[in-house]
Amino acid sequence: MNLRPLLFIPPVVLGLLGFNWMTTRPEPEVAPLPETAVVVRVQNVAPRKITSTAVGYGRVEAAKSWSAISEVEGRVVVEPAGLDVGSIVEEGQSLFAVDRTDYELSRRKSEANIESATAQLAELDRQEINSKALLEYDTRILEVAQAEYDRVQSLLDRGTGTRAAVDTAQKTLLAQETSVASLNNTIALYPAQRASAAATLAVRRAEFQEVERLLEKTQVSAPFRGRVASISAELGQFVRTGDSLITLEGTDAAEVVAEIQPAAFASLVFDGFDVAFLSGQAIETSQFTDITKQFGVTAKVQLNGADYSASWPAEIVRLRGTMDSETGAMGIVVRVADPLKIAMDQQRPPLHVGTFVSVVLSAEPRHEVIAIPRHAVHLSDSGQTFVYLADAQDRLVMKDVKTGQVVDGDVLVTEGLTGDERLVLGTPRPPVPGLKLTPVDVSAPQQGN
C-alpha cells in the first residue's frame, strides 16, 4: 500500500496545533512606560507696582554762556592776576580794561563843544533881549519922527513952511521906519536861531553821552558768576572792535540734551496716551513740559564711575524739537541746579561741563498692574497673542491674552490674566496642551522697577 501521498498531513496538523497554541495563550504582562515630564521655568503672576523709566545719554553743557566782544579799540592795560581757563569769577568782577586815554580826550572835546553851544545859546538870548530893548527906543524915535513930519507938512499946507523942511522930515521918518523894520526882522529870526543852537547843543550832548558809553565799554566785567571757558586777549595786546576777549560759562545751572528714542519715552505714559510728537502733530515746548508734569515724569542725571555712582535731580525744561538723522532719537533737555556743588554726604563730585552722563526719566509708579516678561508672550498663526501657563496639575495650558504697553523688559497685560497664575517662561518642547511639566519656580520678590 502506497502511503506517500499522506505524508503532508502530519506537518499540517503540527502547524494547526502551533497556531492554536500561539493564539490562545495568555498575553504576557507588560509594565506601562512612565509619562515624561518637561522641565520648564515658571514665574508667579501677581499684580504689582511698576515704574516706567527711559534712559538717554548726552554731555553736560552750561545753561548759559557769555562771550565778551570788544566794543572799543585800544591796548589792554588791566588783567586780573591768576585769571586763566577754568578759573571761577564772581558777578561784577573786573576782567579786562582797555586804555582810556583816547576816549578821555574825546570826552574833553565833547565837554568843550557843549560849553560852546551853551554859550552860543546864551548869547542869542542876550541878543534878543537887547534887540527888543532897542526896538522900544527906535519905536519911540519913530513916533517922534512921525510927529515932526506931520508938523512940517501941516506948516507947508498952511503956506508957512518950506518943501525942504518937509523932505528932511520925511527922510528922517523913512530911515527910522527902516531901522524899526530891521529890528523886527532880527527879532523874528531869533526863535529859529535858538532852535538851531539848541539842536547843536543836543548833538554835542549826544556826542558826550556816546563818549561816556565808550568809556564804560573800556571796562569789561563778569555779568554773572561763571567759569572761564576761554581767553583770547592778554595784557598789553591791542584789540580792535569785534575782537573776542573772554568766554564765561555759568555755574548756577547746567543742561544735558538727552538722546532718547520716542518709543522709550512713550513707555513712560500709561493708558495709551497719544503723544503729539508720535502722531505727527506739532508740539511746543510748553506742551511737552505740560505732558511730563501731567504724568509725573521726573528726571535725574547720573554719572557712573569705576567705583562710584552719583546722581543729581534734574528739571525737564524743553524739547529740542528735532530728531537725530542717524538714530531717530529725540533730544530732551534737562537742567541741573548748582552742578559744581559738592555733596559730601552723598559722595557726589562736581558735575563739569563736557561730562558724558546718562539721563533717567521716570514716571510715577502705577499700582496693581500685571506685567510679564516680553519673551513669555507668543503669537499664534492667526495673530493672537497668548502665553503658556502651568495649571494646578502641572500641565501645560495655552491662554489668550491682550497686551498693552511695553515697559522696559516687561509688557503690560490688560486682559487674560487675573494674577494667580503660574507663567511658563520660554517655549516648552513640544508645545502641546496637557503636556506634563516639572515647574522650576524662578519668581523673584515683586518690587517696583
C-alpha positions in Angstrom: 0.0 0.0 0.0 1.4 3.4 -1.0 1.3 5.9 2.0 3.5 8.6 0.4 0.5 10.9 -0.6 -0.4 11.1 3.1 3.0 12.4 4.3 1.8 16.1 4.1 -0.8 15.5 6.8 1.5 15.5 9.9 3.1 18.9 9.1 -0.3 20.5 8.5 -1.6 19.1 11.8 1.5 20.4 13.6 1.1 23.8 12.0 -2.6 24.0 13.1 -1.7 22.9 16.6 1.1 25.6 16.8 -1.2 28.3 15.5 -3.8 27.4 18.0 -1.3 27.4 20.8 0.0 30.8 19.8 -3.4 32.4 19.5 -4.9 31.0 22.6 -2.1 31.5 25.2 -2.4 34.4 27.7 -0.7 37.7 26.8 2.4 38.4 28.9 2.1 41.2 31.4 4.0 44.4 30.2 4.6 47.3 32.6 3.4 50.7 31.1 6.1 53.3 30.3 6.1 56.3 32.8 4.9 59.7 31.4 7.9 62.0 30.7 7.6 65.5 32.3 9.3 68.5 30.6 11.3 70.8 32.9 10.2 74.4 32.5 10.8 77.7 34.3 7.7 79.3 35.8 7.0 82.6 37.4 4.1 83.5 39.6 1.9 86.2 38.2 0.7 88.8 40.6 -0.4 92.4 40.5 2.5 94.7 41.5 3.8 98.2 41.5 5.7 99.1 38.4 7.6 102.2 37.4 8.4 103.0 33.8 11.8 104.5 33.0 13.6 105.7 29.9 17.3 106.3 29.7 19.1 108.7 27.4 22.7 109.9 27.1 24.3 113.2 26.5 27.1 115.6 27.5 26.8 118.3 30.2 26.6 121.9 28.8 26.4 125.2 30.6 22.9 126.5 30.8 24.2 130.0 29.8 27.3 131.1 28.1 28.7 134.7 27.6 31.4 135.9 25.3 33.0 139.3 25.8 33.4 141.1 22.4 35.4 144.3 22.4 33.3 147.3 21.5 36.2 149.7 21.6 39.8 149.5 20.3 42.9 150.1 22.3 45.6 148.3 24.3 44.7 146.0 27.2 46.1 147.7 30.3 44.4 145.7 33.1 44.0 141.9 33.6 43.3 140.3 36.9 46.2 138.2 38.4 45.5 134.5 38.2 42.8 134.8 35.5 43.1 131.6 33.5 40.9 129.0 31.8 39.0 127.1 34.4 39.0 130.0 36.9 35.8 130.9 38.7 34.9 134.6 38.5 32.2 136.3 40.5 29.4 138.5 39.2 30.6 142.1 38.6 34.3 141.1 38.9 36.6 143.2 36.6 38.1 141.1 33.8 39.8 143.4 31.3 40.4 147.2 30.9 41.3 148.9 27.6 43.4 152.1 27.6 41.0 155.1 28.1 43.4 157.9 27.0 41.9 158.5 23.6 38.3 158.4 24.9 39.2 160.7 27.8 40.4 163.2 25.2 37.2 162.8 23.2 35.2 163.4 26.3 37.1 166.7 27.0 36.4 167.8 23.4 32.7 166.9 23.8 32.6 168.9 27.1 34.2 171.9 25.3 31.7 171.6 22.4 28.8 171.5 24.9 30.1 174.7 26.7 30.5 176.4 23.3 27.0 175.5 22.2 25.6 176.6 25.6 27.4 179.9 25.4 26.0 180.4 21.8 22.5 179.8 23.1 23.0 182.2 26.0 24.4 184.8 23.5 21.3 184.5 21.4 19.1 185.1 24.4 21.0 188.2 25.3 21.0 189.5 21.7 17.2 189.0 21.7 16.8 190.9 24.9 19.0 193.8 23.6 17.2 193.8 20.2 13.8 194.1 21.9 15.0 196.9 24.1 16.5 198.7 21.1 13.2 198.2 19.3 11.4 200.1 22.1 13.8 203.1 21.7 13.6 203.1 17.9 9.8 202.8 18.1 9.7 206.0 20.3 12.1 207.7 17.9 9.8 206.7 15.0 6.8 208.2 16.8 8.8 211.5 17.2 9.9 211.4 13.6 6.3 210.9 12.5 5.1 213.8 14.6 7.8 216.0 13.2 6.9 215.1 9.7 3.2 215.7 10.4 4.1 219.2 11.8 6.2 220.4 8.9 3.7 219.0 6.4 0.9 221.0 8.2 3.0 224.1 8.0 3.5 223.5 4.3 -0.2 223.1 3.9 -0.8 226.4 5.6 1.9 228.1 3.5 4.2 228.9 6.3 6.6 226.0 5.8 9.1 225.0 3.1 9.3 221.9 0.9 12.9 221.4 2.1 11.8 221.0 5.7 9.2 218.5 4.7 11.7 216.5 2.6 14.1 216.4 5.5 11.5 215.3 8.0 10.2 212.6 5.5 13.8 211.3 5.1 14.3 211.1 8.8 10.9 209.3 9.1 11.7 206.7 6.4 15.2 206.0 7.9 13.6 205.4 11.3 10.9 203.1 9.8 13.7 201.1 8.1 15.5 200.7 11.4 12.4 199.5 13.2 11.6 197.0 10.4 15.1 195.7 10.5 14.9 195.2 14.3 11.6 193.4 13.9 13.1 191.1 11.3 16.1 190.4 13.5 13.8 189.6 16.5 11.7 187.3 14.3 14.8 185.3 13.4 15.8 184.6 17.0 13.4 181.6 17.5 14.9 179.8 14.5 18.4 180.7 15.6 17.6 179.5 19.1 16.2 176.2 17.8 19.4 175.7 15.7 21.6 176.4 18.7 19.5 174.1 20.9 19.8 171.3 18.2 23.6 171.9 18.1 23.7 171.6 21.9 21.7 168.4 21.8 24.1 166.9 19.3 27.1 167.9 21.5 25.4 166.3 24.5 24.7 163.1 22.5 28.4 163.0 21.4 29.3 163.4 25.1 27.0 160.5 26.0 28.4 158.4 23.3 31.9 159.0 24.5 30.8 158.2 28.1 29.4 154.9 26.8 32.7 154.1 25.1 34.5 154.9 28.3 32.2 152.4 30.1 33.0 149.8 27.5 36.7 150.0 28.1 35.9 148.1 31.3 34.8 144.5 30.9 33.1 142.9 34.0 31.6 139.5 34.5 27.7 139.6 34.1 27.3 136.5 36.3 29.3 134.0 38.3 30.9 131.6 35.9 33.9 129.6 34.9 36.3 130.9 32.3 36.0 128.7 29.2 38.5 130.6 27.0 40.7 133.7 27.0 41.6 135.4 23.7 43.3 138.6 25.0 46.4 139.3 27.0 47.8 142.2 28.9 49.4 144.7 26.5 47.6 143.3 23.5 46.0 145.8 21.1 42.4 144.8 20.5 40.0 146.1 17.9 36.3 146.5 17.8 34.8 143.0 17.4 37.7 141.1 18.8 36.8 138.3 21.3 38.2 138.8 24.8 36.9 136.0 27.1 34.1 133.4 27.3 32.3 132.5 30.5 30.1 129.6 31.3 27.5 130.0 34.1 27.9 127.9 37.2 24.4 128.3 38.5 22.9 125.6 36.2 23.9 123.0 33.7 21.9 121.4 30.9 22.0 118.0 29.2 20.4 117.2 25.9 19.5 113.5 26.4 19.1 111.4 23.2 16.1 109.2 23.9 14.1 107.0 21.5 10.5 108.1 21.1 9.2 104.6 21.9 11.2 104.6 25.1 9.7 107.9 26.2 6.2 106.7 25.2 6.5 103.9 27.7 6.5 106.5 30.5 2.9 107.3 29.7 0.3 104.8 30.7 -3.3 104.3 29.3 -2.3 104.6 25.7 -1.9 108.4 25.7 -1.5 109.7 22.2 1.6 111.8 22.5 1.5 114.5 19.9 5.1 114.2 18.6 4.5 110.5 18.0 1.3 111.1 16.0 2.9 113.6 13.6 1.4 116.8 15.2 3.3 119.9 16.1 4.2 120.3 19.7 5.6 123.3 21.6 8.0 123.2 24.5 5.3 124.3 26.9 3.0 121.5 25.7 5.8 119.0 26.2 6.6 120.1 29.7 2.9 120.0 30.5 2.7 116.4 29.3 5.6 115.4 31.6 4.0 117.2 34.5 0.7 115.6 33.8 2.1 112.1 34.0 4.5 112.9 36.8 7.6 112.3 34.8 10.8 113.2 36.7 14.4 113.3 35.7 17.8 112.7 37.2 21.3 112.9 35.8 23.5 110.0 36.6 27.3 109.6 36.5 28.7 106.2 36.9 32.4 105.7 37.6 34.6 102.8 38.2 34.0 102.7 41.9 31.2 105.2 42.5 27.8 106.3 41.2 26.4 109.8 41.6 23.1 111.4 40.6 21.6 114.9 40.5 18.0 115.8 40.5 17.1 117.5 37.2 14.2 119.5 35.7 12.8 118.8 32.3 12.9 122.2 30.6 12.2 121.7 26.9 12.2 119.5 23.8 15.0 120.1 21.4 12.5 119.9 18.5 14.5 117.9 16.0 15.2 114.2 15.6 18.7 112.8 15.1 19.0 112.0 11.4 21.0 108.8 12.1 19.5 107.3 15.2 16.0 108.8 15.1 16.3 109.8 18.7 14.8 113.0 20.1 16.5 115.4 22.3 15.0 116.2 25.7 16.8 119.0 27.6 17.1 118.7 31.4 18.6 121.2 33.8 20.6 120.6 36.9 20.9 123.4 39.5 24.3 124.1 41.2 26.2 121.5 39.2 29.5 122.3 40.9 28.2 122.0 44.4 30.0 119.1 46.2 27.7 116.9 48.3 29.9 115.2 50.8 27.1 113.3 52.4 26.2 111.8 49.1 29.8 111.3 47.9 28.8 113.4 44.8 31.6 115.2 42.9 31.1 118.4 40.9 29.3 118.0 37.5 31.7 119.6 35.0 30.8 120.8 31.5 31.6 118.1 28.9 31.0 115.1 31.2 29.2 112.2 29.4 26.2 111.3 31.6 23.0 109.3 31.5 19.6 110.9 32.0 17.0 108.7 33.6 13.3 109.7 33.1 10.9 108.0 35.5 7.1 108.1 35.6 5.0 107.9 38.7 4.7 104.3 39.9 1.5 102.6 39.0 0.0 100.1 41.4 -1.8 96.8 40.9 -0.8 96.1 37.3 0.1 92.8 35.7 3.3 92.9 33.9 5.1 89.8 32.5 8.4 89.4 30.6 8.2 90.2 27.0 9.8 86.9 26.0 6.9 85.0 27.7 4.4 86.4 25.2 3.8 84.4 22.0 2.0 85.0 18.8 -0.2 82.4 17.1 -0.5 81.8 13.3 -3.8 83.8 13.4 -2.1 86.8 15.1 -3.5 86.2 18.5 -1.2 86.8 21.5 -1.1 84.0 24.1 1.0 82.7 27.0 1.8 79.3 28.4 0.7 78.5 31.9 1.2 75.6 34.3 -2.2 74.5 35.8 -2.7 73.0 39.3 -1.8 69.5 37.9 1.4 70.9 36.4 0.2 70.5 32.9 0.7 72.9 30.0 -2.2 75.4 29.2 -2.4 78.0 26.5 -4.1 81.2 27.5 -5.1 84.0 25.1 -4.1 87.5 26.5 -4.4 91.1 25.4 -1.2 93.2 25.9 -0.6 96.9 26.4 2.5 99.0 26.6 6.0 97.7 26.8 7.7 98.9 30.0 11.4 98.2 30.0 11.7 94.4 29.6 8.1 93.8 30.6 4.8 94.1 28.8 1.5 95.1 30.5 -1.3 92.5 30.3 -4.7 94.2 30.1 -6.9 91.1 29.6 -6.5 87.3 30.1 -4.6 87.1 33.4 -6.0 87.6 36.9 -2.8 87.5 38.9 -2.9 84.0 40.4 -1.4 82.0 37.5 2.0 80.4 37.0 3.5 81.7 33.9 5.8 79.4 31.8 8.9 81.3 30.6 10.1 80.3 27.2 8.6 77.7 24.8 8.3 74.1 26.1 9.1 71.3 23.6 6.8 70.1 22.3 4.3 72.9 23.0 1.3 70.6 23.3 -1.6 71.5 25.7 -1.8 69.0 28.5 2.0 68.3 28.4 3.2 67.1 31.8 5.5 69.7 33.3 8.2 69.9 36.0 8.0 73.5 37.1 11.0 75.3 38.4 9.9 78.5 40.2 12.2 81.4 39.4 9.9 84.1 40.8 11.6 87.0 42.4 10.1 89.3 45.1 7.8 91.6 43.3 9.1 95.1 43.5 8.7 98.2 41.5 11.1 98.7 38.7 
